[in-house]
Amino acid sequence: MTGQSRKKKYSPEELKKLTYQYWETGDGELQELLVRAYTPLVETLSKKFVRGQIMHEDLIQVGMIGLLASLRRFDPSFDRTFESFAIPTIVGEIKRYIRDKTWSVHVPRRVKELSPKIKRVVDELTIQLQRSPQISDIAQCLGVSEETVLETLEMGRSYHSLSMDSELEADSDGNTITLLDLIGSQEDGFGQVEQNLMLERALHVLDKREREIIQLTYYENLSQKQAGDVLGMSQMHISRLQRRALAKLREALKLEQHETVM
């Protein structure tokens, strides 16, 4: 194929003839020529569906798949033009891509199909009723239940997800925070609090003197000698009572953990 044929603009009759020749021969060069000739059509159709985070280039690629499928399936023996056959096929590929590939999370197909219908009906009813339509209005117009409309609207919020770097607000100094700034991190203090609560619940197994020793040595961080001075006891006696208290606590904690698991 020459460079001149690549740049040439064909008349409708010439395209019709080339399409028929391709249908008869399946020639690869004719396919490339027809793809180049109809690329502007694909670009125009794709542009109508660009919105949000959907890139025009992505939709063009999807539309080209529809164009190739149209070329391979088109039968000129039927009394219709190639364009009338190709346009629904190209648009169908684009809509299928939008429905299946551009949602941030997985939702049922019925939601993906109903969501654009609800948007269209809302626009139509707003003009017709001169007010924002109610859920019952939308459901009646679409012939579905109000619960289905509500479910679709709720799941429709999943069409796009926010980036963790999305800026949410700014303070008086002009500083911004991101969504990541609001995400909690592991806090070791919670585990310590839980352990303290479990220990306090287990203290009931100790007698008064044992609780006093645990309070002085573990909560007030006194040495055994200092605790003995406070209680008027020898360090050896304090040590013996402390070991007995700790053994009781270990058994009580094991029992509590076992009951929690059960």
C-alpha positions as CSV (number, residue, x, y, z in Angstrom):
1,M,0.0,0.0,0.0
2,T,1.4,3.3,-1.0
3,G,1.7,6.4,1.2
4,Q,-0.7,8.2,-1.1
5,S,-3.4,5.5,-0.5
6,R,-2.9,5.8,3.3
7,K,-3.8,9.5,3.2
8,K,-6.5,9.4,0.6
9,K,-10.1,10.3,1.6
10,Y,-12.6,8.0,0.0
11,S,-16.1,8.8,-1.2
12,P,-19.1,6.8,0.2
13,E,-19.2,4.8,-3.1
14,E,-15.5,4.0,-3.0
15,L,-15.8,2.8,0.6
16,K,-18.8,0.7,-0.3
17,K,-16.8,-0.9,-3.1
18,L,-13.7,-1.5,-0.9
19,T,-15.9,-3.0,1.8
20,Y,-17.4,-5.4,-0.7
21,Q,-13.9,-6.4,-2.0
22,Y,-12.8,-7.0,1.6
23,W,-15.8,-9.2,2.2
24,E,-15.0,-11.2,-0.9
25,T,-11.2,-11.6,-0.4
26,G,-10.4,-10.9,3.3
27,D,-7.3,-9.1,2.1
28,G,-5.2,-7.7,5.0
29,E,-4.2,-4.6,3.1
30,L,-7.8,-3.8,2.4
31,Q,-8.6,-4.3,6.1
32,E,-5.9,-1.8,7.1
33,L,-7.1,0.7,4.5
34,L,-10.7,0.4,5.8
35,V,-9.6,0.7,9.4
36,R,-7.7,3.9,8.6
37,A,-10.7,5.3,6.6
38,Y,-13.2,4.6,9.5
39,T,-10.9,5.7,12.4
40,P,-12.4,9.2,12.4
41,L,-15.8,7.6,12.9
42,V,-14.5,5.7,15.9
43,E,-12.9,8.8,17.4
44,T,-16.1,10.7,17.1
45,L,-18.2,8.0,18.7
46,S,-15.7,7.5,21.5
47,K,-15.6,11.2,22.3
48,K,-19.3,11.1,23.2
49,F,-18.7,8.7,26.1
50,V,-15.7,10.5,27.7
51,R,-16.4,11.5,31.3
52,G,-14.7,11.5,34.7
53,Q,-11.6,9.3,34.7
54,I,-12.4,7.5,31.4
55,M,-9.7,8.4,28.9
56,H,-10.5,9.1,25.3
57,E,-7.6,7.1,24.1
58,D,-8.9,4.0,26.0
59,L,-12.3,4.3,24.4
60,I,-10.8,4.7,20.9
61,Q,-8.9,1.4,21.4
62,V,-12.1,-0.3,22.5
63,G,-14.0,1.3,19.6
64,M,-11.4,0.0,17.2
65,I,-12.1,-3.5,18.4
66,G,-15.8,-2.9,17.5
67,L,-14.7,-1.6,14.1
68,L,-12.6,-4.7,13.3
69,A,-15.5,-7.0,14.5
70,S,-17.9,-5.1,12.2
71,L,-15.6,-5.5,9.2
72,R,-15.3,-9.2,9.8
73,R,-19.0,-9.8,10.3
74,F,-20.5,-7.4,7.8
75,D,-22.3,-8.9,4.9
76,P,-22.9,-6.5,2.0
77,S,-25.4,-8.8,0.4
78,F,-27.9,-7.4,2.9
79,D,-29.4,-4.1,1.9
80,R,-27.7,-1.9,4.4
81,T,-24.7,0.4,4.6
82,F,-21.6,-0.6,6.5
83,E,-21.9,2.5,8.7
84,S,-25.4,1.5,9.9
85,F,-24.0,-1.9,10.9
86,A,-20.7,-0.7,12.4
87,I,-22.0,2.2,14.6
88,P,-24.2,0.0,16.9
89,T,-21.3,-2.5,17.2
90,I,-18.7,0.1,18.0
91,V,-21.0,1.8,20.5
92,G,-21.9,-1.5,22.0
93,E,-18.2,-2.3,22.7
94,I,-17.7,1.1,24.3
95,K,-20.7,0.7,26.5
96,R,-19.7,-2.8,27.5
97,Y,-16.2,-1.5,28.4
98,I,-17.7,1.3,30.5
99,R,-20.0,-1.1,32.3
100,D,-17.5,-3.8,33.0
101,K,-14.1,-2.1,33.4
102,T,-14.5,1.3,34.9
103,W,-16.1,0.6,38.3
104,S,-13.8,0.9,41.3
105,V,-15.3,-2.2,43.0
106,H,-17.2,-5.2,41.8
107,V,-21.0,-4.7,41.7
108,P,-23.7,-6.9,40.0
109,R,-24.2,-6.4,36.3
110,R,-27.9,-5.4,36.8
111,V,-26.6,-2.4,38.8
112,K,-24.2,-1.5,36.1
113,E,-26.9,-1.6,33.5
114,L,-29.6,0.1,35.6
115,S,-27.4,3.0,36.8
116,P,-27.2,4.9,33.5
117,K,-30.9,4.3,33.0
118,I,-31.7,6.0,36.3
119,K,-29.5,8.9,35.4
120,R,-31.3,9.4,32.1
121,V,-34.7,9.1,33.7
122,V,-33.9,11.5,36.5
123,D,-32.9,14.1,33.9
124,E,-36.1,13.5,31.9
125,L,-38.4,13.5,34.9
126,T,-36.8,16.7,36.3
127,I,-37.8,18.5,33.1
128,Q,-41.2,16.9,32.9
129,L,-42.2,17.4,36.6
130,Q,-40.3,20.7,37.1
131,R,-38.9,19.3,40.3
132,S,-36.5,16.6,41.5
133,P,-38.1,13.2,41.0
134,Q,-38.8,11.0,44.0
135,I,-37.6,7.4,44.3
136,S,-41.2,6.3,43.6
137,D,-41.3,8.4,40.4
138,I,-38.1,6.8,39.1
139,A,-39.2,3.3,40.0
140,Q,-42.5,3.7,38.3
141,C,-40.9,5.1,35.2
142,L,-38.4,2.2,34.9
143,G,-40.8,-0.5,36.0
144,V,-38.7,-1.6,39.0
145,S,-39.1,-1.6,42.7
146,E,-38.1,1.4,44.9
147,E,-35.7,-0.9,46.7
148,T,-34.0,-1.7,43.4
149,V,-33.6,2.0,42.7
150,L,-32.2,2.7,46.1
151,E,-29.8,-0.2,45.9
152,T,-28.5,1.0,42.5
153,L,-28.1,4.6,43.6
154,E,-26.1,3.4,46.7
155,M,-23.9,1.0,44.7
156,G,-23.5,3.7,42.0
157,R,-21.3,5.6,44.4
158,S,-18.7,2.8,43.9
159,Y,-18.1,4.0,40.3
160,H,-15.1,5.9,41.3
161,S,-12.9,5.4,44.4
162,L,-10.9,8.2,46.0
163,S,-7.1,8.1,45.9
164,M,-5.4,7.9,49.2
165,D,-3.6,11.1,48.2
166,S,-6.9,13.0,47.6
167,E,-6.8,16.4,49.4
168,L,-9.8,16.7,51.6
169,E,-9.6,20.2,53.2
170,A,-7.3,23.0,54.1
171,D,-6.7,24.8,57.4
172,S,-6.4,28.5,58.0
173,D,-2.7,28.4,57.0
174,G,-3.5,26.8,53.6
175,N,-2.2,23.3,54.6
176,T,-4.1,20.4,53.2
177,I,-4.7,16.9,54.6
178,T,-5.1,13.7,52.6
179,L,-7.3,10.7,53.0
180,L,-4.2,8.8,54.1
181,D,-3.8,11.2,57.0
182,L,-7.1,10.1,58.4
183,I,-6.4,6.4,58.3
184,G,-5.6,4.9,61.7
185,S,-2.4,3.1,62.4
186,Q,-1.6,0.3,64.8
187,E,-1.6,1.6,68.4
188,D,0.4,-0.5,70.8
189,G,-1.2,1.2,73.8
190,F,-4.5,-0.6,73.1
191,G,-2.9,-3.9,73.8
192,Q,-1.4,-2.6,77.0
193,V,-4.8,-1.3,78.1
194,E,-6.3,-4.7,77.4
195,Q,-3.6,-6.5,79.3
196,N,-4.1,-4.2,82.3
197,L,-7.9,-4.8,82.3
198,M,-7.4,-8.5,82.2
199,L,-4.9,-8.2,85.1
200,E,-7.3,-6.1,87.2
201,R,-10.1,-8.7,86.6
202,A,-7.7,-11.5,87.8
203,L,-6.7,-9.6,91.0
204,H,-9.7,-11.0,92.9
205,V,-7.8,-14.3,93.3
206,L,-5.3,-12.6,95.6
207,D,-5.8,-11.9,99.3
208,K,-5.4,-8.4,100.7
209,R,-1.7,-8.7,101.5
210,E,-0.8,-10.2,98.1
211,R,-2.7,-7.4,96.3
212,E,-0.8,-4.8,98.3
213,I,2.5,-6.3,97.3
214,I,1.5,-6.4,93.6
215,Q,0.3,-2.8,93.9
216,L,3.6,-1.6,95.4
217,T,6.0,-3.6,93.3
218,Y,4.3,-3.5,89.9
219,Y,2.1,-0.4,89.9
220,E,4.2,1.9,92.0
221,N,7.5,0.4,90.9
222,L,8.9,-0.1,94.4
223,S,11.7,-2.6,95.0
224,Q,11.0,-5.6,97.3
225,K,13.0,-4.0,100.1
226,Q,11.0,-0.7,99.7
227,A,7.7,-2.7,99.7
228,G,8.9,-4.5,102.8
229,D,9.6,-1.2,104.6
230,V,6.1,0.0,103.8
231,L,4.4,-3.1,105.0
232,G,6.8,-3.8,107.9
233,M,8.0,-7.1,106.4
234,S,11.3,-8.6,105.4
235,Q,12.4,-8.6,101.8
236,M,12.5,-12.4,101.8
237,H,8.9,-12.5,103.0
238,I,7.9,-10.0,100.3
239,S,9.6,-12.1,97.7
240,R,7.9,-15.3,98.8
241,L,4.4,-13.6,98.8
242,Q,5.1,-12.0,95.5
243,R,6.0,-15.3,93.8
244,R,2.8,-16.9,95.2
245,A,0.7,-14.0,94.0
246,L,2.2,-14.1,90.5
247,A,1.5,-17.9,90.3
248,K,-2.1,-17.3,91.2
249,L,-2.4,-14.5,88.6
250,R,-0.9,-16.7,85.9
251,E,-3.4,-19.4,86.5
252,A,-6.3,-16.9,86.7
253,L,-5.3,-15.3,83.4
254,K,-4.9,-18.7,81.7
255,L,-8.4,-19.6,82.8
256,E,-9.9,-16.3,81.6
257,Q,-8.2,-16.6,78.1
258,H,-9.5,-20.1,77.8
259,E,-13.1,-19.0,78.6
260,T,-12.8,-16.1,76.1
261,V,-11.8,-18.5,73.3
262,M,-14.6,-20.9,74.2
